[in-house]
Each structure stands twice: as C-alpha cells, then as structure tokens.
Amino acid sequence: MTLNEDSIVSGTPRSAEGSISRRATGAEILSAHSTAQLEEIEALTLIGRWVWEVATGTITCSPQLIRLFGLASPDLMPSSESFLLRVHQADRTRVRASIMRALSTGEPFQFQHRVVRMDHETRVCRTRGSIVLGEDGKPLQIVGISQDITEVHAADKRAQAQLMHMARRALDREERDRSQVVKDLREQVTEPLVALGRKLASLNASEADAEAAPVAVPTEDCIRAINAAGAATLQVIGHLRPSVLEQHGLLAALRAEALRMSRQAAIPVSVSGQEISPRLPPGAETALFRIAQEAIANAARHAGATLIRVSLTGTAAHTRLEIQDNGTGFDPAAVAGNEADASGITLMRERAEAVSASFRLSSQPGTGAKITVDYRG
C-alpha cells in the first residue's frame, strides 16, 4: 500500500485510487513523515543517498541523487556501470579505483569528482561510502551519499584566485620596495664608498716621500676595508634583486647566471629564447629567475650533469621557463619523502605558486631532470 499526502496529514491510509482502507498506525505515520522530512533535508543540503548491491551491480538511489545526476527516472541508472558512465571521464579511473580498493579492504572511502548530467552540465560532487559485509565476511552492499558541492567548489576557487591575486600584488609591491632599496644602497652607499676609495688611493700614491711613508700602510688598510665594504654591499644588492635583471630583463639575467655557473662549476650552461616584451611584473621576473638559479645550482652540484639547458619562451600573457639537465636523474616520489632532499624542489614550487605559475618536475633515474614553469599574466 502507498501512502499519499492526504494519508500523511490525516493519518488515514488511502489506496492509489483514493479509497479509504484502514486507519494508519502511528509507526506508518511517523515513517511517512520521516521519509518526507529526509527528502526535504536532502534537497536542502543537496545530498543524495544510494545503495550499491555488490552481487548484481544494481543501484538504488534517493530522489535527490536522481536530481543531482539530472536523470528523468531512477531507471536510467540501474547499475554501477551506469553510475560510473555519469562520472566525468577524467575522474572515472580514480573513482573506480577508490571503490575497488574499498571493496578489497572493507574500509570507508571518500573522494571528490565531477558528474556530467544528461543535459551535459558538469557538477562537482563529494562522495562518501562504507562497505556492508555479509555473514560470510564478504562485501554485500556499498552504502553511500553524494553531495553536490558545485557552488561551494566555485566559491573556493574564486577565493583562492582572489588570494593568489592579492599575493601577487603583495609580491610586486615587495619587489618594487626591493628595487628602491637597491637604488638607495647603490646611490647612497656603494658609489660614495667607491669615490672615497679612489681618493684614498690617489692620496696614498702622492705620498711618495719618506716622511709620509708611515701614513701609507694605514691608508692601504683603509682602501682594503672600503673595497671589502663595497663588495659586500654589492653582494647584498645582488641578493635583493640582481642588477642585470633590474636593468636588462629576465633573459639577460639568465644568461649572466649561466655564465657565472659555467665558470664556477666548469659545466656548459646554455640559455636560449627571447626577452619577454612587455616585461613581466617584478615579482614574476624575480620568481622565474630564482627558480632557474636554484635548478641550475642543483643540477651542477648534485646531479652530476655535464650539460644544462635553459629556455625562456612566450609572451607576457604566457611565459614558459624550462631547465633541463643530462644528470643522473632521480625518482621524484622518493625524494618527496626526504625533507632535506625535497627542500630545494619545495622552494621552487612555492616560488612558482606565489606568482600563480604552474610548476612541473619530470625525472627518473638515468634520464636527467626537467623543470617546466608556466606563468600566465
């Protein structure tokens, strides 16, 4: 017997034809109310329930799950394969693997995936489930819920994009401040030190007579101290923002760094590509330069490379930086588990993420390594 809305309100069961059959029990009324309330809760929370019969592969769905999948009738998703066909193709293998692993271990599972509805709209879902075992200890059913989190997911992406935009702007401001500090150090410290050193050197050279000889030694000490201070100041400036990068651009800075490392490590480092025009924001330029600098140094010091290639291509809208070496290579997954070995990779990845750039590392033992950074302005 089916209870209609009048039955729920009045407490009197009616048949499909509307004839009164008998007085409903309290349990029937509560059950009808509970079902209606549960469906209302599902609709409000966008959560649909389902039960997957392991032996037959049939699936029983709640009304909200049918709405989530955009189906006109529950009959359109009678089996587990029908369910998986509605999962986005890019997520299907992962979803199937998660379910099979749960069936094997008996452990609960949870994953996020996309659903392609019958009207071709894509929704984002979070699915959780647990395994019901039979008396023989074998999987009998999978009982699960799927929640439509499309709007939440979109809001999270918008918030993340906003945070990345704010981080990029903060990084650009920081780079402009660094550039100003570099300029101030150069104009107010380095150049006066150089001028003073030259005056002292000239004074030391002019004091040639014997009477001035005792002054020569302390003057030479002053010249050496000034030169050391000037060199240290220039080194600090280089750490803040390389002068070649500041004055000539990213490609020129990469070539200067390649030349420096070639001389230091006695390894050929080649740089190809084109200068990006118009120039990238200061934060992006510095991030790409530092990533290349770290990658070149790692290849030279740890990879046993005999050749390192750096490539800079693209436009201000989409810039690609690639660093490749012919070293010993490594297993990225193994390195990720070693904090000391992974620190350099983590630093490069974080630099890329700070300017909303993608970072990809490909390597395996015996094949060298390749780092690709894509920046989109």
C-alpha positions as CSV (number, residue, x, y, z in Angstrom):
1,M,0.0,0.0,0.0
2,T,1.2,3.5,-0.9
3,L,0.6,6.5,1.4
4,N,-0.3,9.7,-0.4
5,E,-0.1,13.3,1.1
6,D,-3.7,13.1,2.4
7,S,-2.6,10.0,4.3
8,I,0.3,11.8,6.0
9,V,-1.8,14.7,7.0
10,S,-4.9,12.8,8.2
11,G,-3.3,9.7,9.4
12,T,-5.8,7.6,7.3
13,P,-4.2,5.4,4.6
14,R,-5.6,5.7,1.1
15,S,-5.0,3.4,-1.8
16,A,-3.8,4.7,-5.2
17,E,-7.4,5.1,-6.2
18,G,-8.1,7.2,-3.1
19,S,-10.4,4.8,-1.3
20,I,-10.1,4.6,2.5
21,S,-8.7,1.2,3.5
22,R,-8.0,1.4,7.2
23,R,-6.7,3.7,10.0
24,A,-2.9,4.2,9.7
25,T,-0.8,3.1,12.6
26,G,1.5,5.6,14.5
27,A,4.5,3.8,13.0
28,E,3.2,4.3,9.5
29,I,2.5,8.0,10.1
30,L,6.0,8.5,11.6
31,S,7.6,6.6,8.8
32,A,5.8,8.7,6.2
33,H,6.7,11.9,8.0
34,S,10.4,10.7,8.4
35,T,10.6,9.9,4.7
36,A,9.2,13.3,3.7
37,Q,11.4,15.1,6.1
38,L,14.5,13.2,5.0
39,E,13.8,14.0,1.3
40,E,13.4,17.7,2.3
41,I,16.7,17.7,4.1
42,E,18.4,16.0,1.2
43,A,17.0,18.7,-1.2
44,L,18.2,21.5,1.1
45,T,21.7,20.0,1.6
46,L,22.0,18.7,-1.9
47,I,22.8,15.3,-0.6
48,G,21.6,12.1,-2.3
49,R,21.7,8.6,-0.9
50,W,22.5,5.4,-2.8
51,V,22.9,1.7,-2.2
52,W,25.0,-0.5,-4.5
53,E,24.3,-4.2,-4.5
54,V,27.7,-5.8,-5.0
55,A,26.5,-9.1,-6.3
56,T,24.2,-7.7,-9.0
57,G,25.7,-4.3,-9.5
58,T,22.3,-2.6,-9.2
59,I,22.0,0.7,-7.6
60,T,19.0,2.1,-5.6
61,C,19.0,6.0,-5.5
62,S,17.2,8.6,-3.5
63,P,15.3,11.3,-5.4
64,Q,18.0,13.9,-4.7
65,L,20.6,11.7,-6.3
66,I,18.4,11.4,-9.3
67,R,18.2,15.2,-9.5
68,L,21.9,15.5,-8.9
69,F,22.6,13.3,-11.9
70,G,20.0,15.1,-14.0
71,L,18.1,11.9,-14.7
72,A,14.4,11.8,-15.6
73,S,13.9,8.5,-13.9
74,P,15.8,6.2,-11.5
75,D,15.5,3.5,-14.2
76,L,18.1,5.4,-16.2
77,M,20.8,4.5,-13.7
78,P,20.0,0.9,-12.8
79,S,23.6,-0.3,-12.4
80,S,27.0,0.6,-11.2
81,E,28.3,0.9,-14.8
82,S,25.6,3.5,-15.4
83,F,26.7,5.4,-12.4
84,L,30.3,5.4,-13.5
85,L,29.4,6.5,-17.0
86,R,27.9,9.6,-15.5
87,V,31.2,10.4,-13.7
88,H,33.5,12.7,-15.7
89,Q,35.8,10.8,-18.0
90,A,38.9,12.4,-16.4
91,D,37.8,11.3,-12.9
92,R,36.4,7.9,-13.8
93,T,39.5,5.7,-13.4
94,R,40.3,7.3,-10.0
95,V,36.7,6.8,-8.8
96,R,36.6,3.2,-9.9
97,A,40.0,2.5,-8.2
98,S,38.8,4.1,-4.9
99,I,35.6,1.9,-4.9
100,M,37.5,-1.3,-5.8
101,R,40.1,-0.6,-3.1
102,A,37.3,-0.1,-0.5
103,L,35.7,-3.4,-1.6
104,S,39.1,-5.1,-1.2
105,T,39.9,-3.6,2.3
106,G,36.4,-3.1,3.7
107,E,37.5,0.4,4.7
108,P,35.2,3.5,4.2
109,F,36.1,5.8,1.3
110,Q,35.7,9.4,0.3
111,F,36.6,11.3,-2.9
112,Q,35.7,14.3,-4.9
113,H,34.7,14.0,-8.6
114,R,32.7,15.6,-11.4
115,V,29.4,14.4,-12.8
116,V,28.2,15.0,-16.3
117,R,24.5,15.3,-16.3
118,M,22.1,14.2,-19.0
119,D,21.8,17.8,-20.1
120,H,25.7,17.9,-20.4
121,E,26.1,20.3,-17.4
122,T,29.0,19.4,-15.2
123,R,28.6,19.3,-11.4
124,V,31.2,18.8,-8.7
125,C,30.4,16.1,-6.0
126,R,31.8,14.8,-2.8
127,T,31.1,11.2,-2.3
128,R,31.4,9.1,0.8
129,G,30.6,5.4,1.4
130,S,31.1,2.4,3.5
131,I,31.1,-1.4,2.9
132,V,28.4,-3.6,4.4
133,L,29.6,-7.2,4.9
134,G,27.5,-10.3,4.7
135,E,27.6,-13.2,7.2
136,D,30.4,-14.7,5.3
137,G,32.5,-11.6,5.7
138,K,32.3,-10.7,2.0
139,P,31.1,-7.3,0.7
140,L,27.3,-7.3,0.4
141,Q,26.5,-3.7,-0.3
142,I,28.1,-0.3,-0.7
143,V,26.1,2.4,1.1
144,G,27.0,5.9,0.2
145,I,26.0,9.5,-0.1
146,S,26.9,12.1,-2.8
147,Q,26.7,15.8,-2.2
148,D,26.5,18.5,-4.9
149,I,29.3,21.0,-3.9
150,T,29.5,22.8,-7.2
151,E,28.7,26.2,-5.8
152,V,31.0,25.7,-2.8
153,H,33.8,24.5,-5.1
154,A,33.3,27.5,-7.4
155,A,33.4,29.8,-4.3
156,D,36.5,28.2,-3.1
157,K,38.2,28.6,-6.5
158,R,37.1,32.3,-6.6
159,A,38.5,32.8,-3.1
160,Q,41.7,31.1,-4.0
161,A,42.1,33.2,-7.1
162,Q,41.5,36.3,-5.1
163,L,44.1,35.2,-2.5
164,M,46.6,34.5,-5.3
165,H,45.9,37.9,-6.9
166,M,46.5,39.6,-3.5
167,A,49.7,37.5,-3.0
168,R,50.9,38.5,-6.5
169,R,50.2,42.2,-5.8
170,A,52.0,42.0,-2.4
171,L,54.9,40.3,-4.1
172,D,55.1,43.0,-6.8
173,R,55.0,45.7,-4.1
174,E,57.8,43.8,-2.2
175,E,59.8,43.7,-5.4
176,R,59.3,47.5,-6.0
177,D,60.4,48.1,-2.4
178,R,63.5,45.9,-3.0
179,S,64.3,47.8,-6.2
180,Q,64.1,51.1,-4.2
181,V,66.4,49.7,-1.5
182,V,68.8,48.5,-4.2
183,K,68.8,52.0,-5.8
184,D,69.3,53.7,-2.4
185,L,72.2,51.4,-1.5
186,R,73.9,51.9,-4.8
187,E,73.5,55.7,-4.7
188,Q,74.0,56.4,-1.0
189,V,76.5,53.7,0.0
190,T,78.3,51.9,-2.9
191,E,79.1,54.9,-5.1
192,P,80.3,57.1,-2.1
193,L,82.5,54.2,-0.9
194,V,84.0,53.8,-4.4
195,A,84.7,57.5,-4.7
196,L,86.3,57.6,-1.2
197,G,88.4,54.6,-2.1
198,R,89.7,56.3,-5.2
199,K,90.5,59.5,-3.3
200,L,92.4,57.5,-0.7
201,A,94.3,55.6,-3.4
202,S,95.2,58.8,-5.0
203,L,96.4,60.2,-1.7
204,N,98.4,57.1,-1.0
205,A,100.1,57.3,-4.4
206,S,101.0,61.0,-3.9
207,E,102.7,60.4,-0.6
208,A,106.0,59.2,-2.0
209,D,108.5,60.9,0.2
210,A,110.0,59.1,3.2
211,E,108.3,61.4,5.7
212,A,104.9,60.3,4.6
213,A,105.8,56.6,4.5
214,P,104.3,55.8,7.9
215,V,100.9,57.0,6.7
216,A,100.9,54.7,3.6
217,V,100.2,51.5,5.5
218,P,97.1,52.7,7.3
219,T,95.9,54.3,4.1
220,E,96.2,51.0,2.3
221,D,94.3,49.3,5.1
222,C,91.5,51.9,4.7
223,I,91.4,51.2,0.9
224,R,91.1,47.5,1.5
225,A,88.4,47.9,4.1
226,I,86.5,50.3,1.8
227,N,86.8,47.8,-1.1
228,A,85.6,45.0,1.1
229,A,82.6,47.0,2.3
230,G,81.8,48.0,-1.3
231,A,81.9,44.3,-2.4
232,A,79.7,43.2,0.5
233,T,77.2,45.9,-0.3
234,L,77.1,44.8,-4.0
235,Q,76.6,41.2,-2.9
236,V,73.6,42.3,-0.7
237,I,72.2,44.3,-3.7
238,G,72.5,41.1,-5.8
239,H,70.6,39.1,-3.3
240,L,67.8,41.7,-3.1
241,R,67.4,41.9,-6.9
242,P,70.1,41.2,-9.4
243,S,71.2,44.4,-11.2
244,V,71.2,42.6,-14.6
245,L,67.6,41.6,-14.0
246,E,66.7,45.1,-12.9
247,Q,68.4,46.8,-15.8
248,H,68.2,44.4,-18.8
249,G,65.5,41.9,-18.2
250,L,64.9,38.2,-17.4
251,L,66.7,36.6,-20.4
252,A,69.8,38.7,-19.8
253,A,69.8,37.8,-16.1
254,L,69.5,34.1,-17.0
255,R,72.5,34.4,-19.4
256,A,74.6,36.1,-16.8
257,E,73.7,33.4,-14.2
258,A,74.5,30.7,-16.8
259,L,77.9,32.3,-17.5
260,R,78.7,32.6,-13.8
261,M,77.7,28.9,-13.1
262,S,79.6,27.7,-16.2
263,R,82.8,29.3,-14.9
264,Q,82.2,28.2,-11.3
265,A,81.2,24.6,-12.0
266,A,83.0,24.1,-15.3
267,I,79.8,22.8,-16.8
268,P,78.3,24.2,-20.1
269,V,75.0,26.1,-19.3
270,S,73.2,27.3,-22.4
271,V,70.4,29.8,-22.5
272,S,68.0,30.2,-25.4
273,G,64.8,32.1,-26.1
274,Q,63.7,35.7,-26.3
275,E,63.3,38.6,-23.9
276,I,59.7,38.9,-22.8
277,S,58.1,42.1,-24.0
278,P,56.4,43.9,-22.4
279,R,58.3,42.9,-19.3
280,L,56.7,40.7,-16.6
281,P,55.8,42.2,-13.2
282,P,58.9,42.4,-11.0
283,G,57.6,39.6,-8.7
284,A,57.2,37.2,-11.6
285,E,60.6,38.1,-13.1
286,T,62.3,37.5,-9.8
287,A,60.4,34.3,-9.1
288,L,61.4,32.8,-12.5
289,F,65.0,33.9,-12.1
290,R,65.3,32.4,-8.7
291,I,63.7,29.1,-9.8
292,A,66.2,28.9,-12.7
293,Q,69.1,29.8,-10.4
294,E,68.1,27.0,-7.9
295,A,67.6,24.4,-10.7
296,I,70.9,25.2,-12.3
297,A,72.7,25.0,-9.0
298,N,71.1,21.7,-8.1
299,A,72.0,20.2,-11.4
300,A,75.6,21.3,-11.2
301,R,76.1,20.3,-7.5
302,H,74.0,17.1,-7.1
303,A,73.0,15.7,-10.4
304,G,76.4,15.0,-12.0
305,A,75.2,16.9,-15.1
306,T,77.6,17.7,-17.9
307,L,75.2,19.9,-19.8
308,I,72.4,22.2,-18.6
309,R,69.9,23.9,-20.9
310,V,67.7,26.8,-20.0
311,S,64.9,28.0,-22.3
312,L,62.7,31.2,-22.0
313,T,59.8,31.5,-24.5
314,G,56.4,33.0,-24.9
315,T,54.8,36.4,-24.3
316,A,53.8,38.4,-21.2
317,A,50.4,36.6,-21.4
318,H,52.0,33.2,-21.2
319,T,55.7,32.7,-20.4
320,R,57.4,29.3,-20.2
321,L,60.7,28.6,-18.4
322,E,62.4,25.3,-18.9
323,I,65.5,23.9,-17.2
324,Q,66.8,20.6,-18.3
325,D,70.0,18.6,-17.5
326,N,71.5,15.3,-18.5
327,G,72.4,14.3,-15.0
328,T,71.8,11.1,-13.1
329,G,68.1,11.9,-12.5
330,F,66.0,10.7,-9.6
331,D,62.6,9.4,-8.5
332,P,60.5,12.4,-7.5
333,A,58.3,10.3,-5.3
334,A,61.3,9.0,-3.3
335,V,62.7,12.5,-3.0
336,A,59.4,13.9,-1.8
337,G,59.7,11.7,1.3
338,N,63.1,13.1,2.2
339,E,62.7,16.6,3.7
340,A,66.3,17.5,3.2
341,D,66.4,16.4,-0.5
342,A,63.0,17.9,-1.2
343,S,63.7,21.4,0.3
344,G,65.0,22.8,-3.0
345,I,62.1,21.4,-5.0
346,T,59.6,22.7,-2.5
347,L,61.2,26.2,-2.6
348,M,61.0,26.3,-6.4
349,R,57.4,25.1,-6.3
350,E,56.4,27.7,-3.7
351,R,58.1,30.5,-5.7
352,A,56.0,29.5,-8.7
353,E,52.8,29.2,-6.7
354,A,53.4,32.7,-5.2
355,V,53.0,34.2,-8.7
356,S,50.2,31.8,-9.8
357,A,52.6,29.9,-12.1
358,S,52.4,26.1,-12.6
359,F,55.5,24.0,-11.7
360,R,56.2,20.6,-13.2
361,L,59.1,18.3,-12.5
362,S,59.8,15.3,-14.6
363,S,62.7,12.9,-13.9
364,Q,63.6,9.3,-13.4
365,P,66.9,7.6,-12.6
366,G,69.4,7.7,-15.5
367,T,67.5,10.3,-17.6
368,G,68.3,13.6,-16.1
369,A,65.6,16.1,-15.0
370,K,63.4,18.7,-16.5
371,I,61.6,21.6,-14.8
372,T,58.8,23.5,-16.6
373,V,57.3,26.7,-15.2
374,D,54.3,28.3,-16.9
375,Y,53.4,31.8,-16.0
376,R,50.2,33.4,-17.2
377,G,50.0,37.2,-16.8
